[in-house]
Amino acid sequence: MTDTVKFRMTLSSIPKNIVRVEKFVGKVTARFLLDEIKLNKVMVSLTEAVNNAIVHGNKSNPARKVTVICESLPGWLLFIVNDEGRGFRLERVANPLKSENLLRESGRGVFLMRTLMDRVEFEVLPHGYQVRLWLELDR
């Protein structure tokens, strides 16, 4: 049986806390020896997910928490981002590639996560919202 390795980080929902993602990804990269491409995929995707959780999910309320977990599974890294917000309807997220959205300052996070990661899942939980980002290690 393969032992899983878990990394965990909890943040208060203050936008400046987004900088803590870099150190978290650094620990994961050191442990799993991610190459530069995988490192960048994780850094961008996880930063977007945490930013969305802080700003949109928890409405930048410092009393609300964002939890980030990285779990190793055979051949995969799974990143889980939980917030305490109400969630959103995925079908209402605007396509950032449409001409009317190209100059918008926001709205690319979900697109970037789906483009960079091997699998992305969204789920409403009883007390918040969860994003799961999957990175295949053998690709």
VMD Tcl script that builds the backbone (N, CA, C; Angstrom):
set m [mol new atoms 417]
animate dup $m
set s [atomselect $m all]
$s set {name element resname resid chain x y z} {
  {N N MET 1 A 0.832 -1.180 0.000}
  {CA C MET 1 A 0.000 0.000 0.000}
  {C C MET 1 A 0.881 1.249 0.000}
  {N N THR 2 A 0.566 2.213 -0.838}
  {CA C THR 2 A 1.337 3.444 -0.938}
  {C C THR 2 A 0.828 4.447 0.083}
  {N N ASP 3 A 1.758 5.034 0.832}
  {CA C ASP 3 A 1.378 6.072 1.780}
  {C C ASP 3 A 1.124 7.365 1.038}
  {N N THR 4 A 0.050 8.032 1.426}
  {CA C THR 4 A -0.204 9.332 0.835}
  {C C THR 4 A 0.527 10.388 1.652}
  {N N VAL 5 A 0.894 11.439 0.983}
  {CA C VAL 5 A 1.522 12.582 1.634}
  {C C VAL 5 A 0.536 13.722 1.526}
  {N N LYS 6 A 0.338 14.433 2.638}
  {CA C LYS 6 A -0.590 15.561 2.623}
  {C C LYS 6 A 0.120 16.816 3.104}
  {N N PHE 7 A -0.180 17.899 2.426}
  {CA C PHE 7 A 0.225 19.226 2.859}
  {C C PHE 7 A -1.070 19.991 3.099}
  {N N ARG 8 A -1.078 20.845 4.122}
  {CA C ARG 8 A -2.297 21.585 4.451}
  {C C ARG 8 A -1.936 23.020 4.825}
  {N N MET 9 A -2.791 23.945 4.413}
  {CA C MET 9 A -2.614 25.354 4.733}
  {C C MET 9 A -4.003 25.956 4.940}
  {N N THR 10 A -4.154 26.765 5.990}
  {CA C THR 10 A -5.402 27.475 6.239}
  {C C THR 10 A -5.114 28.963 6.252}
  {N N LEU 11 A -5.938 29.716 5.534}
  {CA C LEU 11 A -5.763 31.160 5.397}
  {C C LEU 11 A -7.018 31.885 5.831}
  {N N SER 12 A -6.855 33.052 6.455}
  {CA C SER 12 A -8.016 33.920 6.620}
  {C C SER 12 A -8.230 34.613 5.275}
  {N N SER 13 A -9.454 35.008 5.011}
  {CA C SER 13 A -9.806 35.511 3.684}
  {C C SER 13 A -9.458 36.987 3.508}
  {N N ILE 14 A -8.176 37.237 3.552}
  {CA C ILE 14 A -7.618 38.562 3.291}
  {C C ILE 14 A -6.840 38.439 1.984}
  {N N PRO 15 A -7.168 39.260 0.972}
  {CA C PRO 15 A -6.521 39.102 -0.335}
  {C C PRO 15 A -4.989 39.052 -0.303}
  {N N LYS 16 A -4.345 39.747 0.612}
  {CA C LYS 16 A -2.882 39.702 0.644}
  {C C LYS 16 A -2.341 38.320 1.015}
  {N N ASN 17 A -3.181 37.454 1.590}
  {CA C ASN 17 A -2.743 36.104 1.948}
  {C C ASN 17 A -2.490 35.218 0.733}
  {N N ILE 18 A -2.898 35.667 -0.436}
  {CA C ILE 18 A -2.687 34.890 -1.660}
  {C C ILE 18 A -1.199 34.598 -1.874}
  {N N VAL 19 A -0.328 35.457 -1.354}
  {CA C VAL 19 A 1.116 35.245 -1.532}
  {C C VAL 19 A 1.593 33.973 -0.840}
  {N N ARG 20 A 0.834 33.467 0.106}
  {CA C ARG 20 A 1.226 32.239 0.815}
  {C C ARG 20 A 1.140 30.999 -0.071}
  {N N VAL 21 A 0.432 31.103 -1.187}
  {CA C VAL 21 A 0.320 29.966 -2.112}
  {C C VAL 21 A 1.696 29.596 -2.655}
  {N N GLU 22 A 2.530 30.586 -2.923}
  {CA C GLU 22 A 3.854 30.315 -3.498}
  {C C GLU 22 A 4.697 29.424 -2.588}
  {N N LYS 23 A 4.712 29.702 -1.307}
  {CA C LYS 23 A 5.482 28.880 -0.359}
  {C C LYS 23 A 4.898 27.465 -0.281}
  {N N PHE 24 A 3.573 27.375 -0.277}
  {CA C PHE 24 A 2.902 26.078 -0.250}
  {C C PHE 24 A 3.292 25.249 -1.469}
  {N N VAL 25 A 3.225 25.848 -2.649}
  {CA C VAL 25 A 3.593 25.147 -3.885}
  {C C VAL 25 A 5.075 24.797 -3.860}
  {N N GLY 26 A 5.902 25.641 -3.273}
  {CA C GLY 26 A 7.327 25.347 -3.149}
  {C C GLY 26 A 7.575 24.071 -2.355}
  {N N LYS 27 A 6.835 23.884 -1.276}
  {CA C LYS 27 A 6.968 22.656 -0.462}
  {C C LYS 27 A 6.554 21.427 -1.264}
  {N N VAL 28 A 5.453 21.556 -1.994}
  {CA C VAL 28 A 4.970 20.444 -2.817}
  {C C VAL 28 A 5.991 20.111 -3.900}
  {N N THR 29 A 6.509 21.146 -4.540}
  {CA C THR 29 A 7.489 20.958 -5.617}
  {C C THR 29 A 8.740 20.269 -5.097}
  {N N ALA 30 A 9.213 20.681 -3.943}
  {CA C ALA 30 A 10.407 20.071 -3.360}
  {C C ALA 30 A 10.168 18.600 -3.024}
  {N N ARG 31 A 8.996 18.279 -2.512}
  {CA C ARG 31 A 8.697 16.909 -2.111}
  {C C ARG 31 A 8.515 15.983 -3.311}
  {N N PHE 32 A 7.878 16.488 -4.369}
  {CA C PHE 32 A 7.547 15.635 -5.509}
  {C C PHE 32 A 8.396 15.912 -6.741}
  {N N LEU 33 A 9.383 16.770 -6.602}
  {CA C LEU 33 A 10.322 17.093 -7.670}
  {C C LEU 33 A 9.596 17.435 -8.980}
  {N N LEU 34 A 8.645 18.346 -8.884}
  {CA C LEU 34 A 7.911 18.763 -10.076}
  {C C LEU 34 A 8.819 19.535 -11.016}
  {N N ASP 35 A 8.698 19.253 -12.298}
  {CA C ASP 35 A 9.470 20.019 -13.268}
  {C C ASP 35 A 8.872 21.421 -13.395}
  {N N GLU 36 A 9.529 22.268 -14.150}
  {CA C GLU 36 A 9.111 23.667 -14.258}
  {C C GLU 36 A 7.707 23.814 -14.849}
  {N N ILE 37 A 7.374 22.978 -15.809}
  {CA C ILE 37 A 6.050 23.055 -16.434}
  {C C ILE 37 A 4.958 22.703 -15.421}
  {N N LYS 38 A 5.131 21.598 -14.705}
  {CA C LYS 38 A 4.138 21.202 -13.700}
  {C C LYS 38 A 4.070 22.231 -12.570}
  {N N LEU 39 A 5.219 22.730 -12.153}
  {CA C LEU 39 A 5.258 23.761 -11.121}
  {C C LEU 39 A 4.420 24.963 -11.538}
  {N N ASN 40 A 4.600 25.439 -12.752}
  {CA C ASN 40 A 3.862 26.603 -13.233}
  {C C ASN 40 A 2.371 26.319 -13.368}
  {N N LYS 41 A 2.019 25.130 -13.825}
  {CA C LYS 41 A 0.605 24.765 -13.913}
  {C C LYS 41 A -0.057 24.815 -12.542}
  {N N VAL 42 A 0.617 24.229 -11.564}
  {CA C VAL 42 A 0.078 24.207 -10.205}
  {C C VAL 42 A 0.027 25.617 -9.626}
  {N N MET 43 A 1.094 26.386 -9.815}
  {CA C MET 43 A 1.152 27.732 -9.238}
  {C C MET 43 A 0.008 28.603 -9.753}
  {N N VAL 44 A -0.190 28.620 -11.059}
  {CA C VAL 44 A -1.250 29.454 -11.635}
  {C C VAL 44 A -2.629 28.947 -11.204}
  {N N SER 45 A -2.856 27.651 -11.327}
  {CA C SER 45 A -4.174 27.086 -11.021}
  {C C SER 45 A -4.537 27.243 -9.551}
  {N N LEU 46 A -3.595 26.936 -8.676}
  {CA C LEU 46 A -3.872 27.027 -7.247}
  {C C LEU 46 A -4.034 28.486 -6.809}
  {N N THR 47 A -3.244 29.376 -7.376}
  {CA C THR 47 A -3.393 30.804 -7.070}
  {C C THR 47 A -4.775 31.288 -7.485}
  {N N GLU 48 A -5.231 30.887 -8.660}
  {CA C GLU 48 A -6.566 31.276 -9.121}
  {C C GLU 48 A -7.657 30.713 -8.212}
  {N N ALA 49 A -7.530 29.451 -7.839}
  {CA C ALA 49 A -8.542 28.818 -6.984}
  {C C ALA 49 A -8.590 29.486 -5.607}
  {N N VAL 50 A -7.435 29.766 -5.028}
  {CA C VAL 50 A -7.400 30.403 -3.707}
  {C C VAL 50 A -7.910 31.842 -3.797}
  {N N ASN 51 A -7.506 32.556 -4.831}
  {CA C ASN 51 A -7.999 33.917 -5.011}
  {C C ASN 51 A -9.526 33.932 -5.137}
  {N N ASN 52 A -10.075 33.023 -5.933}
  {CA C ASN 52 A -11.532 32.936 -6.076}
  {C C ASN 52 A -12.200 32.616 -4.738}
  {N N ALA 53 A -11.594 31.723 -3.971}
  {CA C ALA 53 A -12.158 31.353 -2.672}
  {C C ALA 53 A -12.166 32.545 -1.717}
  {N N ILE 54 A -11.071 33.297 -1.690}
  {CA C ILE 54 A -10.972 34.456 -0.804}
  {C C ILE 54 A -11.937 35.553 -1.243}
  {N N VAL 55 A -11.835 35.956 -2.505}
  {CA C VAL 55 A -12.554 37.137 -2.991}
  {C C VAL 55 A -14.023 36.845 -3.283}
  {N N HIS 56 A -14.292 35.787 -4.031}
  {CA C HIS 56 A -15.666 35.515 -4.453}
  {C C HIS 56 A -16.412 34.630 -3.453}
  {N N GLY 57 A -15.759 33.570 -3.003}
  {CA C GLY 57 A -16.416 32.654 -2.068}
  {C C GLY 57 A -16.652 33.275 -0.706}
  {N N ASN 58 A -15.592 33.770 -0.099}
  {CA C ASN 58 A -15.673 34.299 1.254}
  {C C ASN 58 A -15.819 35.813 1.312}
  {N N LYS 59 A -15.930 36.456 0.158}
  {CA C LYS 59 A -16.148 37.910 0.069}
  {C C LYS 59 A -15.117 38.712 0.858}
  {N N SER 60 A -13.857 38.220 0.879}
  {CA C SER 60 A -12.747 38.882 1.574}
  {C C SER 60 A -13.053 39.148 3.048}
  {N N ASN 61 A -13.846 38.276 3.654}
  {CA C ASN 61 A -14.200 38.382 5.071}
  {C C ASN 61 A -13.125 37.673 5.891}
  {N N PRO 62 A -12.314 38.404 6.652}
  {CA C PRO 62 A -11.211 37.791 7.404}
  {C C PRO 62 A -11.654 36.724 8.402}
  {N N ALA 63 A -12.918 36.747 8.804}
  {CA C ALA 63 A -13.417 35.733 9.733}
  {C C ALA 63 A -13.636 34.387 9.052}
  {N N ARG 64 A -13.729 34.394 7.738}
  {CA C ARG 64 A -13.925 33.151 6.986}
  {C C ARG 64 A -12.573 32.596 6.545}
  {N N LYS 65 A -12.484 31.289 6.501}
  {CA C LYS 65 A -11.221 30.615 6.195}
  {C C LYS 65 A -11.254 29.943 4.829}
  {N N VAL 66 A -10.063 29.828 4.264}
  {CA C VAL 66 A -9.832 29.032 3.063}
  {C C VAL 66 A -8.825 27.957 3.463}
  {N N THR 67 A -9.141 26.725 3.145}
  {CA C THR 67 A -8.251 25.609 3.442}
  {C C THR 67 A -7.742 25.036 2.127}
  {N N VAL 68 A -6.427 24.816 2.069}
  {CA C VAL 68 A -5.795 24.244 0.884}
  {C C VAL 68 A -5.112 22.945 1.314}
  {N N ILE 69 A -5.388 21.887 0.590}
  {CA C ILE 69 A -4.796 20.577 0.882}
  {C C ILE 69 A -4.186 20.045 -0.401}
  {N N CYS 70 A -3.015 19.464 -0.279}
  {CA C CYS 70 A -2.418 18.714 -1.379}
  {C C CYS 70 A -2.257 17.284 -0.900}
  {N N GLU 71 A -2.769 16.365 -1.663}
  {CA C GLU 71 A -2.681 14.955 -1.314}
  {C C GLU 71 A -2.080 14.185 -2.480}
  {N N SER 72 A -1.107 13.342 -2.168}
  {CA C SER 72 A -0.535 12.498 -3.215}
  {C C SER 72 A -1.327 11.204 -3.291}
  {N N LEU 73 A -1.655 10.846 -4.509}
  {CA C LEU 73 A -2.335 9.595 -4.802}
  {C C LEU 73 A -1.511 8.903 -5.871}
  {N N PRO 74 A -1.637 7.609 -6.043}
  {CA C PRO 74 A -0.801 6.938 -7.038}
  {C C PRO 74 A -0.909 7.600 -8.415}
  {N N GLY 75 A 0.193 8.210 -8.861}
  {CA C GLY 75 A 0.265 8.842 -10.171}
  {C C GLY 75 A -0.333 10.238 -10.248}
  {N N TRP 76 A -0.846 10.745 -9.151}
  {CA C TRP 76 A -1.552 12.034 -9.160}
  {C C TRP 76 A -1.193 12.889 -7.955}
  {N N LEU 77 A -1.339 14.199 -8.131}
  {CA C LEU 77 A -1.429 15.126 -7.007}
  {C C LEU 77 A -2.817 15.726 -7.061}
  {N N LEU 78 A -3.480 15.756 -5.922}
  {CA C LEU 78 A -4.810 16.339 -5.809}
  {C C LEU 78 A -4.709 17.558 -4.905}
  {N N PHE 79 A -5.130 18.702 -5.423}
  {CA C PHE 79 A -5.178 19.938 -4.654}
  {C C PHE 79 A -6.641 20.251 -4.384}
  {N N ILE 80 A -6.959 20.470 -3.120}
  {CA C ILE 80 A -8.329 20.755 -2.704}
  {C C ILE 80 A -8.356 22.138 -2.076}
  {N N VAL 81 A -9.263 22.975 -2.552}
  {CA C VAL 81 A -9.437 24.322 -1.993}
  {C C VAL 81 A -10.879 24.420 -1.496}
  {N N ASN 82 A -11.028 24.651 -0.188}
  {CA C ASN 82 A -12.340 24.801 0.435}
  {C C ASN 82 A -12.518 26.224 0.928}
  {N N ASP 83 A -13.706 26.783 0.693}
  {CA C ASP 83 A -14.032 28.077 1.292}
  {C C ASP 83 A -15.330 27.925 2.073}
  {N N GLU 84 A -15.780 29.012 2.673}
  {CA C GLU 84 A -16.995 28.994 3.477}
  {C C GLU 84 A -18.123 29.768 2.798}
  {N N GLY 85 A -18.002 29.928 1.493}
  {CA C GLY 85 A -19.000 30.670 0.733}
  {C C GLY 85 A -20.149 29.802 0.277}
  {N N ARG 86 A -21.041 30.411 -0.492}
  {CA C ARG 86 A -22.241 29.731 -0.977}
  {C C ARG 86 A -22.023 29.027 -2.307}
  {N N GLY 87 A -20.893 29.247 -2.928}
  {CA C GLY 87 A -20.644 28.612 -4.216}
  {C C GLY 87 A -21.163 29.454 -5.362}
  {N N PHE 88 A -21.081 28.909 -6.549}
  {CA C PHE 88 A -21.512 29.608 -7.751}
  {C C PHE 88 A -22.003 28.579 -8.760}
  {N N ARG 89 A -22.695 29.077 -9.745}
  {CA C ARG 89 A -23.169 28.201 -10.819}
  {C C ARG 89 A -22.150 28.250 -11.946}
  {N N LEU 90 A -21.528 27.139 -12.195}
  {CA C LEU 90 A -20.478 27.041 -13.198}
  {C C LEU 90 A -20.967 27.485 -14.576}
  {N N GLU 91 A -22.207 27.176 -14.891}
  {CA C GLU 91 A -22.734 27.535 -16.211}
  {C C GLU 91 A -22.897 29.046 -16.375}
  {N N ARG 92 A -22.831 29.787 -15.300}
  {CA C ARG 92 A -22.947 31.252 -15.379}
  {C C ARG 92 A -21.593 31.955 -15.535}
  {N N VAL 93 A -20.520 31.197 -15.492}
  {CA C VAL 93 A -19.195 31.790 -15.667}
  {C C VAL 93 A -19.017 32.123 -17.144}
  {N N ALA 94 A -18.735 33.377 -17.421}
  {CA C ALA 94 A -18.600 33.847 -18.796}
  {C C ALA 94 A -17.367 33.249 -19.463}
  {N N ASN 95 A -17.477 32.983 -20.744}
  {CA C ASN 95 A -16.351 32.488 -21.526}
  {C C ASN 95 A -15.376 33.647 -21.761}
  {N N PRO 96 A -14.147 33.568 -21.207}
  {CA C PRO 96 A -13.212 34.685 -21.351}
  {C C PRO 96 A -12.686 34.861 -22.772}
  {N N LEU 97 A -12.943 33.909 -23.652}
  {CA C LEU 97 A -12.463 34.005 -25.032}
  {C C LEU 97 A -13.445 34.722 -25.950}
  {N N LYS 98 A -14.664 34.958 -25.476}
  {CA C LYS 98 A -15.631 35.705 -26.288}
  {C C LYS 98 A -15.196 37.160 -26.370}
  {N N SER 99 A -15.432 37.769 -27.515}
  {CA C SER 99 A -14.946 39.131 -27.759}
  {C C SER 99 A -15.393 40.121 -26.695}
  {N N GLU 100 A -16.619 39.985 -26.201}
  {CA C GLU 100 A -17.108 40.937 -25.202}
  {C C GLU 100 A -16.442 40.778 -23.835}
  {N N ASN 101 A -15.712 39.677 -23.635}
  {CA C ASN 101 A -15.062 39.435 -22.347}
  {C C ASN 101 A -13.549 39.594 -22.394}
  {N N LEU 102 A -12.990 39.811 -23.559}
  {CA C LEU 102 A -11.531 39.834 -23.696}
  {C C LEU 102 A -10.848 40.916 -22.868}
  {N N LEU 103 A -11.479 42.039 -22.693}
  {CA C LEU 103 A -10.847 43.146 -21.972}
  {C C LEU 103 A -11.257 43.221 -20.503}
  {N N ARG 104 A -12.057 42.289 -20.052}
  {CA C ARG 104 A -12.453 42.274 -18.641}
  {C C ARG 104 A -11.242 41.990 -17.768}
  {N N GLU 105 A -11.220 42.597 -16.596}
  {CA C GLU 105 A -10.087 42.433 -15.687}
  {C C GLU 105 A -10.149 41.128 -14.908}
  {N N SER 106 A -11.293 40.484 -14.882}
  {CA C SER 106 A -11.421 39.219 -14.155}
  {C C SER 106 A -12.188 38.227 -15.023}
  {N N GLY 107 A -12.361 37.012 -14.498}
  {CA C GLY 107 A -13.163 36.038 -15.217}
  {C C GLY 107 A -12.386 34.968 -15.946}
  {N N ARG 108 A -11.092 34.857 -15.667}
  {CA C ARG 108 A -10.277 33.861 -16.365}
  {C C ARG 108 A -9.853 32.685 -15.482}
  {N N GLY 109 A -10.154 32.753 -14.196}
  {CA C GLY 109 A -9.674 31.748 -13.253}
  {C C GLY 109 A -10.103 30.333 -13.571}
  {N N VAL 110 A -11.395 30.125 -13.753}
  {CA C VAL 110 A -11.905 28.783 -14.043}
  {C C VAL 110 A -11.335 28.293 -15.369}
  {N N PHE 111 A -11.292 29.171 -16.360}
  {CA C PHE 111 A -10.727 28.814 -17.667}
  {C C PHE 111 A -9.266 28.366 -17.520}
  {N N LEU 112 A -8.474 29.123 -16.771}
  {CA C LEU 112 A -7.064 28.770 -16.580}
  {C C LEU 112 A -6.919 27.437 -15.854}
  {N N MET 113 A -7.694 27.233 -14.804}
  {CA C MET 113 A -7.618 25.966 -14.065}
  {C C MET 113 A -7.924 24.795 -14.984}
  {N N ARG 114 A -8.993 24.922 -15.770}
  {CA C ARG 114 A -9.389 23.829 -16.665}
  {C C ARG 114 A -8.369 23.609 -17.782}
  {N N THR 115 A -7.713 24.664 -18.212}
  {CA C THR 115 A -6.727 24.554 -19.278}
  {C C THR 115 A -5.439 23.909 -18.784}
  {N N LEU 116 A -5.023 24.257 -17.580}
  {CA C LEU 116 A -3.714 23.837 -17.082}
  {C C LEU 116 A -3.705 22.505 -16.346}
  {N N MET 117 A -4.784 22.180 -15.672}
  {CA C MET 117 A -4.805 20.955 -14.874}
  {C C MET 117 A -5.408 19.807 -15.677}
  {N N ASP 118 A -5.140 18.587 -15.248}
  {CA C ASP 118 A -5.628 17.417 -15.972}
  {C C ASP 118 A -7.106 17.143 -15.707}
  {N N ARG 119 A -7.570 17.565 -14.540}
  {CA C ARG 119 A -8.994 17.429 -14.201}
  {C C ARG 119 A -9.314 18.499 -13.155}
  {N N VAL 120 A -10.501 19.083 -13.258}
  {CA C VAL 120 A -10.951 20.094 -12.302}
  {C C VAL 120 A -12.395 19.770 -11.943}
  {N N GLU 121 A -12.682 19.764 -10.646}
  {CA C GLU 121 A -14.028 19.451 -10.168}
  {C C GLU 121 A -14.478 20.541 -9.199}
  {N N PHE 122 A -15.760 20.854 -9.232}
  {CA C PHE 122 A -16.353 21.860 -8.360}
  {C C PHE 122 A -17.504 21.203 -7.609}
  {N N GLU 123 A -17.634 21.526 -6.317}
  {CA C GLU 123 A -18.716 20.919 -5.544}
  {C C GLU 123 A -19.183 21.854 -4.435}
  {N N VAL 124 A -20.509 21.979 -4.327}
  {CA C VAL 124 A -21.095 22.692 -3.201}
  {C C VAL 124 A -21.114 21.728 -2.022}
  {N N LEU 125 A -20.615 22.190 -0.883}
  {CA C LEU 125 A -20.589 21.393 0.339}
  {C C LEU 125 A -21.613 21.963 1.324}
  {N N PRO 126 A -21.932 21.225 2.387}
  {CA C PRO 126 A -22.901 21.747 3.359}
  {C C PRO 126 A -22.488 23.100 3.966}
  {N N HIS 127 A -21.200 23.334 4.104}
  {CA C HIS 127 A -20.735 24.576 4.730}
  {C C HIS 127 A -19.684 25.274 3.877}
  {N N GLY 128 A -19.884 25.294 2.568}
  {CA C GLY 128 A -18.931 25.984 1.718}
  {C C GLY 128 A -18.877 25.407 0.317}
  {N N TYR 129 A -17.763 25.656 -0.313}
  {CA C TYR 129 A -17.565 25.263 -1.702}
  {C C TYR 129 A -16.187 24.647 -1.844}
  {N N GLN 130 A -16.054 23.690 -2.743}
  {CA C GLN 130 A -14.781 22.997 -2.922}
  {C C GLN 130 A -14.402 22.940 -4.394}
  {N N VAL 131 A -13.121 23.195 -4.640}
  {CA C VAL 131 A -12.533 23.020 -5.965}
  {C C VAL 131 A -11.447 21.967 -5.822}
  {N N ARG 132 A -11.458 20.980 -6.721}
  {CA C ARG 132 A -10.424 19.942 -6.726}
  {C C ARG 132 A -9.656 20.031 -8.034}
  {N N LEU 133 A -8.361 20.181 -7.907}
  {CA C LEU 133 A -7.466 20.302 -9.057}
  {C C LEU 133 A -6.577 19.059 -9.096}
  {N N TRP 134 A -6.607 18.348 -10.194}
  {CA C TRP 134 A -5.857 17.107 -10.340}
  {C C TRP 134 A -4.700 17.310 -11.323}
  {N N LEU 135 A -3.525 16.876 -10.912}
  {CA C LEU 135 A -2.347 16.915 -11.771}
  {C C LEU 135 A -1.798 15.497 -11.901}
  {N N GLU 136 A -1.759 15.012 -13.132}
  {CA C GLU 136 A -1.204 13.680 -13.381}
  {C C GLU 136 A 0.314 13.786 -13.388}
  {N N LEU 137 A 0.957 12.974 -12.569}
  {CA C LEU 137 A 2.414 13.068 -12.426}
  {C C LEU 137 A 3.187 12.397 -13.544}
  {N N ASP 138 A 2.579 11.423 -14.202}
  {CA C ASP 138 A 3.299 10.641 -15.210}
  {C C ASP 138 A 3.163 11.180 -16.611}
  {N N ARG 139 A 2.549 12.352 -16.787}
  {CA C ARG 139 A 2.376 12.928 -18.134}
  {C C ARG 139 A 3.538 13.788 -18.487}
}
mol reanalyze $m
mol bondsrecalc $m
mol representation Tube
mol addrep $m
